[in-house]
Amino acid sequence: MNTKITPDHLSRAAVVYVRQSTMTQVTGNLESQRRQYDLAGAATTTGFASVTVIDDDLGRSGSGSMERPGFERLVAQVCSGDVGAVYCIEASRLARNGRDWHHLIDLCALAGTLVIDPDGAYDPRLVNDRLLLGLKGTMSEYELSLMRQRGIAARDSKAGRGELRFMLPPGLCWSEVGKIEIDPDEHVAETIRLVFAKFRELGSGRQVFLWLRSADIKMPVVLRNVDVCKLVWKAPAYHSVMQILHNPLYAGAYAFGRRAQRTRIVDGRARKTTGVRKPRDEWSVLLRDNHQGYISWREYEENHKLLAENAHMKKNCDRKSARGGRALLTGLMRCGRCGRMMRVFYGSAKGNAHRYQCRGDDAHVGVGLCIGIGGVRVDRAVAAQILEAVSDRAVEAAIFASDHVERSRRDVIAAIERDLEGARYEALLASRRYELVDPAKRHVARELEARWNDALERVGVLERKIKELSALSAARPTIDRGRLLQLAQDLPTVWNTPSTETRTESGGAKVGHGSGGIIQPRAE
């Protein structure tokens, strides 16, 4: 027995601290876990009264950038004076930063607690041992910094050549030769193409999301659990649609380092936040025309510009799309005096007149309004100009709208047919599993039979949906050009009729997607 381990130490408890930095190490590096847990047996053999294993920090980094409840528990037990020794496989398991390491060593010196690793036992109250423990902690911190520096340099060098592999979004996959290619699954690829086609048609990411929801079209989503990636189909989510539209990988560009980490000080400790977007000129790597994409780079830039213009409350002086409400120019009108977006204020009573107002600099209370004007006359004047501009091409617009409805219906049918193809495969697979099971195993056969019935029911639902949509398409009346000409002449009447919804009027004004009207201040 080591002479530094006294009966006083043995009369107290021994604590074995177990830690690994990432979940990948927890699931893959089992030998390190085994060596750390074996220290409990060594402590028992030495003769400590009791042995406690603290493994709450498995999968947590010791760099000091994240909370470690296991380490805090260890510190609390050392402070209580009930711990005779702290067992660890090496200094790096206890801490990878000087702050935590030296704090623990100071507490061990005050409480008379030993630090024991496979190389020997150290008493922090002894000068030489304190010096050696300090060197070990410093080397552990330096080792982490050196490994991180080397890893980042190697990663960036590989990414600069477009060879670094990372998890790709749905619709793209890595080939056998290490190149990015379009997913061979037609169901996935056609769904991604449908998103981009609908965005070019509707001009709004939110409208694409609403259209997908109304059509009940499922979206592919990649789920990742450590090293296992799985593609699942889920109901459309707004953030999923926006991620597809914003991702440059779909435009054939190899992009890496689009997001960064942000470090903040919380309760005296560094806390890192991941996923912070960086401007395009700050991306680590951007290699255009690296692989075949769903859209061209020019289309990607046009889409990105349109998305930025559609985003309200982002930049003050960019163009904006029209918004809902009774007012025709909601989100489009700017103040001619200060350039700020004018707001709409509605009366409390239903149908009451609305006003466009510029509140000026809201940061200075009591400054007062910049400009205010009644909205009814302005909307009438703008509506008259809109009707005059579109009257000559009203027939073409009506035919285009009719064709747009039919194209949307065909897109929905095509998407459901792809779902049907996948559902039939799942039903066939379920039937094969049911046929292969031993009939005597009723507890297994019943479950497989239920899954088969669920798959067949889904096939039936999709087939009925396709029949309904096909019947609606077949019942669509043929276009009567003479009747459309008559409707074009009645367009002002239709526009001004009380039964016309506000959403229809706003949609008409939204098509132009202009830079917004300007209200000039009246000369004093």
C-alpha positions in Angstrom: 0.0 0.0 0.0 1.2 3.5 -0.8 2.5 5.3 2.4 0.5 8.4 1.5 -2.8 6.5 2.0 -3.3 6.6 5.8 -5.9 5.0 8.0 -7.7 8.3 8.1 -8.1 8.3 4.4 -9.3 4.6 4.4 -11.9 5.5 7.1 -13.5 7.8 4.6 -15.1 7.1 1.2 -13.4 6.9 -2.2 -15.0 8.6 -5.2 -14.4 7.3 -8.7 -15.1 10.0 -11.3 -16.0 8.6 -14.8 -16.3 10.9 -17.8 -16.1 10.9 -21.6 -16.4 14.0 -23.7 -18.9 13.0 -26.4 -21.8 10.6 -27.0 -19.7 9.1 -29.8 -17.0 8.1 -27.3 -19.7 6.8 -24.9 -21.1 4.4 -27.6 -17.8 3.6 -29.3 -14.9 3.9 -26.9 -16.0 1.2 -24.4 -12.5 0.3 -23.4 -12.0 3.7 -21.8 -15.2 3.3 -19.9 -14.2 -0.2 -18.7 -10.8 1.1 -17.4 -12.5 4.0 -15.5 -15.1 1.7 -13.9 -12.4 -0.8 -12.9 -11.0 1.9 -10.6 -13.9 1.1 -8.2 -12.5 -2.4 -7.7 -9.0 -1.0 -7.1 -10.4 1.4 -4.4 -12.2 -1.5 -2.7 -9.0 -3.6 -2.8 -7.0 -0.8 -1.2 -9.4 -0.9 1.7 -11.6 2.3 1.6 -14.7 2.1 3.8 -17.0 2.8 0.8 -16.7 3.5 -2.9 -18.9 5.9 -4.9 -19.0 6.0 -8.7 -20.0 9.3 -10.2 -20.7 8.9 -13.9 -23.2 11.7 -14.5 -20.9 13.5 -16.9 -20.7 10.7 -19.6 -21.0 12.6 -22.9 -20.1 16.0 -21.4 -17.0 17.9 -22.3 -14.5 18.9 -19.6 -13.4 22.1 -21.3 -15.6 24.2 -19.0 -18.0 25.3 -21.8 -20.9 23.2 -20.5 -22.4 22.2 -17.2 -21.2 19.1 -15.4 -23.5 18.0 -12.6 -21.3 15.1 -11.8 -18.2 17.3 -11.3 -20.3 19.6 -9.1 -21.4 16.6 -7.1 -17.8 15.6 -6.7 -16.8 19.0 -5.4 -19.7 19.0 -2.9 -18.6 15.7 -1.5 -15.0 16.8 -1.2 -16.1 19.9 0.7 -18.0 17.8 3.1 -14.8 16.2 4.3 -16.2 12.6 3.9 -14.0 11.8 0.8 -10.6 10.3 1.5 -9.5 9.9 -2.2 -10.6 10.8 -5.7 -9.9 8.2 -8.3 -9.5 9.1 -11.9 -7.8 7.4 -14.9 -5.9 10.6 -15.7 -6.1 14.4 -15.1 -8.0 15.0 -18.3 -11.0 13.0 -17.0 -11.4 15.4 -14.1 -11.0 18.6 -16.1 -9.8 20.0 -19.3 -9.5 23.5 -18.1 -7.3 25.1 -15.4 -10.2 26.7 -13.5 -11.9 23.5 -12.6 -8.7 21.5 -12.0 -7.0 24.0 -9.7 -10.3 24.6 -7.8 -10.6 20.9 -7.1 -7.0 20.6 -6.1 -7.4 23.5 -3.6 -10.4 21.9 -2.1 -8.7 18.5 -1.8 -5.7 20.2 0.0 -8.1 21.8 2.5 -10.1 18.6 3.1 -7.0 16.3 3.2 -8.2 14.3 0.2 -5.8 12.4 -2.1 -5.9 12.3 -5.9 -5.2 8.8 -7.2 -4.6 7.6 -10.7 -2.9 4.6 -12.2 0.5 6.3 -11.9 0.3 6.8 -8.1 -1.3 8.7 -5.2 -0.9 12.5 -4.8 -1.4 14.6 -1.7 -2.2 18.2 -2.7 -0.9 19.3 0.7 2.7 18.3 -0.3 4.6 20.9 -2.4 6.1 18.4 -4.8 2.8 16.6 -5.3 1.0 19.9 -5.7 3.5 20.9 -8.4 3.1 17.6 -10.2 -0.7 17.9 -10.1 -0.5 21.4 -11.5 1.7 20.3 -14.4 -0.7 17.5 -15.2 -3.6 19.9 -15.3 -1.7 22.3 -17.4 -0.7 19.6 -19.8 -4.3 18.3 -20.0 -5.5 21.8 -21.0 -2.7 22.3 -23.5 -3.4 18.8 -25.0 -7.0 19.7 -25.6 -6.1 23.0 -27.2 -3.5 21.3 -29.4 -5.8 18.6 -30.5 -8.6 21.1 -31.3 -6.2 23.2 -33.3 -4.9 20.3 -35.3 -8.4 18.9 -35.9 -9.8 22.2 -37.1 -6.8 22.8 -39.5 -7.2 19.3 -40.9 -11.0 19.7 -41.2 -10.8 23.1 -43.0 -8.1 21.8 -45.4 -10.3 18.8 -46.4 -13.4 21.0 -46.6 -11.5 23.5 -48.9 -11.2 20.6 -51.4 -14.9 19.7 -51.1 -14.0 16.3 -49.6 -15.2 16.7 -46.0 -18.3 14.6 -45.5 -21.1 15.9 -43.3 -24.8 15.2 -42.9 -26.6 16.3 -46.0 -30.2 17.6 -46.2 -33.0 15.5 -47.6 -32.7 15.0 -51.3 -28.9 14.8 -51.4 -26.5 11.9 -50.6 -22.9 11.0 -50.8 -21.8 8.7 -53.6 -19.3 5.9 -53.4 -16.5 8.1 -54.6 -17.2 10.8 -52.1 -19.2 13.2 -54.2 -22.5 14.9 -53.5 -25.3 13.7 -55.8 -29.1 13.9 -56.0 -30.9 11.2 -53.9 -31.8 8.2 -56.2 -35.1 7.9 -54.4 -37.5 9.6 -56.8 -40.1 10.2 -54.1 -37.6 12.3 -52.1 -36.2 14.1 -55.1 -39.5 15.0 -56.6 -40.8 16.4 -53.3 -37.8 18.7 -53.0 -38.3 19.8 -56.7 -41.9 20.5 -55.8 -40.9 22.9 -53.0 -38.7 24.9 -55.4 -41.3 24.9 -58.2 -44.0 26.1 -55.8 -41.8 28.9 -54.5 -41.2 30.1 -58.0 -44.9 30.0 -58.5 -46.1 31.5 -55.2 -43.2 33.7 -54.4 -43.4 33.2 -50.6 -42.0 30.5 -48.3 -45.0 30.7 -46.0 -47.4 30.3 -49.0 -45.4 27.2 -50.0 -45.8 25.8 -46.5 -49.5 26.5 -46.4 -50.0 24.9 -49.8 -48.1 21.8 -48.7 -50.3 21.6 -45.6 -53.5 22.0 -47.5 -52.5 19.4 -50.0 -51.5 17.0 -47.1 -48.1 16.3 -48.7 -45.5 14.8 -46.4 -41.9 16.1 -46.3 -38.7 14.1 -45.9 -36.8 14.8 -42.7 -33.4 13.5 -41.7 -33.2 12.3 -38.1 -29.8 11.8 -36.6 -28.9 9.8 -33.4 -25.1 9.9 -32.9 -23.8 8.2 -36.1 -27.2 6.8 -37.3 -29.1 8.8 -39.9 -32.7 7.9 -40.8 -35.0 9.5 -43.3 -38.6 9.8 -42.1 -41.7 11.5 -43.6 -43.5 14.1 -41.6 -46.2 16.7 -42.0 -44.7 20.0 -43.5 -43.2 22.4 -41.0 -42.4 26.0 -41.7 -38.8 25.8 -40.7 -38.3 22.7 -42.9 -39.5 24.6 -45.9 -37.3 27.6 -45.2 -34.3 25.4 -44.6 -34.7 23.9 -48.1 -35.1 27.3 -49.7 -32.0 28.8 -47.9 -29.7 25.8 -48.3 -27.0 26.5 -51.0 -26.3 22.7 -51.4 -29.5 22.4 -53.4 -28.0 24.9 -55.8 -25.0 22.7 -56.6 -22.6 24.5 -54.2 -20.4 22.9 -51.6 -20.9 25.1 -48.6 -19.2 24.5 -45.2 -19.0 26.7 -42.1 -22.3 28.5 -42.6 -22.9 28.6 -38.9 -20.7 29.6 -35.9 -20.5 29.3 -32.2 -21.2 32.1 -29.8 -19.7 32.2 -26.4 -21.3 33.9 -23.5 -20.4 34.2 -19.8 -23.2 32.7 -17.6 -22.7 32.5 -13.8 -19.0 33.0 -14.3 -18.6 30.2 -16.8 -18.3 30.1 -20.6 -21.4 28.8 -22.4 -21.4 28.1 -26.1 -24.4 28.5 -28.4 -24.2 26.7 -31.7 -26.1 27.3 -34.9 -25.5 31.1 -35.2 -25.8 32.1 -38.9 -22.9 33.8 -40.5 -23.0 36.2 -43.5 -22.1 34.5 -46.8 -18.8 36.3 -47.2 -17.8 34.7 -43.8 -18.5 31.1 -44.8 -15.5 28.9 -44.4 -15.9 27.2 -47.8 -18.1 28.0 -50.8 -17.5 26.0 -54.0 -20.0 26.7 -56.7 -20.9 24.2 -59.4 -19.5 21.4 -57.2 -22.3 18.9 -58.0 -25.7 18.6 -59.7 -28.3 20.7 -57.9 -32.0 21.1 -57.9 -31.7 24.7 -59.0 -29.0 26.9 -60.5 -26.9 29.3 -58.5 -28.7 32.2 -60.2 -32.1 30.9 -59.2 -30.8 30.4 -55.6 -29.7 34.1 -55.4 -33.0 35.2 -56.8 -34.9 33.1 -54.3 -32.6 34.4 -51.5 -33.3 38.0 -52.5 -37.0 37.4 -52.6 -37.0 35.7 -49.2 -35.1 38.7 -47.7 -37.6 41.1 -49.2 -40.6 39.1 -47.9 -39.2 39.1 -44.3 -40.9 41.9 -42.4 -39.3 43.4 -39.3 -35.8 42.6 -40.6 -34.5 45.6 -42.5 -36.1 48.9 -42.5 -35.6 50.0 -46.1 -35.9 46.8 -48.1 -38.9 46.1 -50.3 -41.7 44.2 -48.6 -44.6 42.0 -49.7 -48.2 43.0 -49.0 -49.8 41.7 -45.8 -53.3 40.8 -44.7 -56.0 43.0 -43.4 -58.7 45.3 -44.9 -56.1 47.9 -45.9 -54.9 47.4 -49.4 -51.3 48.7 -48.9 -50.5 47.0 -45.6 -46.7 46.5 -45.5 -46.1 48.4 -48.8 -46.4 52.1 -47.9 -43.5 54.2 -46.7 -43.2 57.6 -45.3 -41.9 60.2 -47.7 -40.5 62.3 -44.9 -38.4 59.7 -42.9 -38.6 56.6 -45.1 -40.0 54.3 -42.3 -42.7 51.8 -42.9 -46.2 53.2 -42.3 -48.4 51.3 -40.0 -52.2 50.7 -40.4 -54.6 51.5 -37.6 -58.1 50.2 -37.8 -61.2 51.6 -36.0 -62.6 49.6 -33.2 -66.0 49.2 -34.8 -66.4 46.6 -37.6 -66.1 48.2 -41.1 -64.7 51.5 -39.6 -62.2 53.4 -41.8 -58.5 52.7 -41.4 -55.6 55.1 -41.4 -52.0 54.9 -42.5 -49.6 56.5 -39.9 -45.9 56.9 -39.5 -44.9 57.0 -35.9 -41.5 58.3 -36.6 -38.7 57.5 -34.2 -40.4 55.2 -31.6 -37.3 55.3 -29.4 -38.0 58.9 -28.4 -41.2 59.0 -26.4 -43.3 62.1 -26.9 -42.0 63.0 -30.4 -45.4 62.5 -31.9 -46.6 61.2 -35.3 -44.6 61.9 -38.4 -47.4 61.6 -41.0 -51.0 60.3 -40.8 -53.5 60.0 -43.6 -56.9 58.4 -44.1 -56.7 55.0 -45.9 -60.0 54.8 -47.8 -59.2 57.4 -50.4 -55.7 56.2 -50.9 -56.9 52.6 -51.4 -59.5 53.7 -53.9 -56.9 55.6 -55.9 -54.5 52.7 -55.9 -57.2 50.2 -56.7 -58.3 52.3 -59.7 -54.7 52.3 -61.0 -54.5 48.5 -60.5 -57.7 47.9 -62.4 -56.7 50.1 -65.3 -53.3 48.3 -65.5 -54.7 44.8 -65.6 -57.9 45.4 -67.6 -56.2 44.8 -70.9 -54.8 41.5 -69.9 -57.6 40.3 -67.7 -58.5 37.4 -70.0 -54.9 36.2 -70.0 -54.8 36.5 -66.2 -58.1 34.6 -65.9 -56.8 31.8 -68.2 -53.5 31.8 -66.3 -55.3 31.5 -63.0 -57.4 28.6 -64.3 -54.3 26.8 -65.6 -52.6 27.5 -62.2 -55.4 25.7 -60.4 -55.2 22.8 -62.7 -51.4 22.6 -62.4 -51.7 22.7 -58.6 -54.2 19.8 -58.7 -51.9 17.8 -61.0 -49.0 18.5 -58.6 -51.0 17.2 -55.7 -52.0 14.1 -57.6 -48.4 13.4 -58.6 -47.3 13.8 -55.0 -50.0 11.5 -53.7 -49.1 8.9 -56.4 -45.6 8.9 -55.1 -46.9 8.4 -51.6 -49.1 5.6 -52.9 -46.1 3.9 -54.5 -44.3 3.9 -51.2 -47.4 2.8 -49.3 -47.8 -0.2 -51.7 -44.2 -1.2 -51.1 -44.7 -1.0 -47.3 -47.9 -3.1 -47.6 -46.0 -5.7 -49.7 -43.2 -5.7 -47.2 -45.7 -6.2 -44.3 -47.3 -9.1 -46.1 -43.9 -10.8 -46.6 -43.1 -10.5 -42.9 -46.5 -11.9 -42.0 -46.1 -14.9 -44.4 -42.7 -15.7 -43.0 -43.7 -15.9 -39.4 -44.6 -19.2 -37.7 -48.4 -19.3 -37.3 -48.0 -20.9 -33.9 -46.4 -17.7 -32.6 -49.7 -15.9 -32.3 -48.3 -13.0 -30.2 -46.0 -12.2 -33.2 -48.4 -13.0 -35.9 -51.1 -10.7 -34.5 -48.8 -7.7 -34.4 -47.6 -8.4 -38.0 -51.1 -8.8 -39.2 -52.1 -5.5 -37.6 -49.2 -3.7 -39.3 -50.2 -5.3 -42.6 -53.8 -4.1 -42.2 -52.6 -0.6 -41.3 -50.5 -0.5 -44.5 -53.4 -1.7 -46.6 -55.7 0.9 -45.1 -53.2 3.7 -45.9 -53.1 2.4 -49.5 -56.9 2.5 -49.7 -56.9 6.1 -48.3 -54.4 7.3 -50.9 -56.2 5.6 -53.8 -59.5 7.2 -52.8 -57.9 10.6 -52.6 -56.5 10.2 -56.1 -59.9 9.2 -57.4 -61.5 12.3 -55.8 -59.0 14.7 -57.2 -59.1 13.1 -60.7 -62.9 13.4 -60.7 -62.7 17.1 -59.8 -60.2 17.6 -62.6 -62.4 15.8 -65.1 -65.4 17.8 -64.0 -63.6 21.1 -64.7 -65.5 23.1 -67.3 -63.9 24.1 -70.5 -62.7 27.7 -70.8 -65.2 30.0 -72.6 -63.1 32.9 -74.0 -66.2 35.1 -74.7 -67.4 34.7 -71.2 -64.0 35.6 -69.8 -64.0 38.8 -72.0 -67.3 39.7 -70.4 -65.8 39.1 -67.0 -62.9 41.3 -67.8 -65.2 44.2 -68.5 -66.9 43.6 -65.2 -63.7 43.4 -63.2 -64.2 46.8 -61.5 -67.7 45.7 -60.5 -66.3 42.5 -59.0 -63.5 44.3 -57.3 -65.8 46.8 -55.6 -68.7 44.5 -54.7 -69.2 44.0 -50.9 -69.0 40.2 -51.3 -65.4 40.4 -52.5 -63.1 39.3 -49.6 -60.3 41.4 -48.3 -57.9 38.5 -48.9 -58.7 38.6 -52.6 -58.0 42.3 -52.9 -54.8 42.0 -50.9 -53.8 39.1 -53.1 -54.3 41.2 -56.2 -52.1 44.0 -54.8 -49.5 41.5 -53.7 -48.8 40.2 -57.1 -46.9 43.3 -58.1 -44.5 42.9 -55.1 -43.4 46.5 -55.6 -41.2 48.7 -53.5 -44.1 50.3 -51.7 -46.0 53.5 -52.1 -44.6 56.8 -50.9 -46.7 59.3 -49.0 -45.0 62.7 -49.3 -45.4 65.3 -46.5 -47.6 68.3 -47.3 -45.6 71.5 -47.8 -45.9 73.8 -44.9 
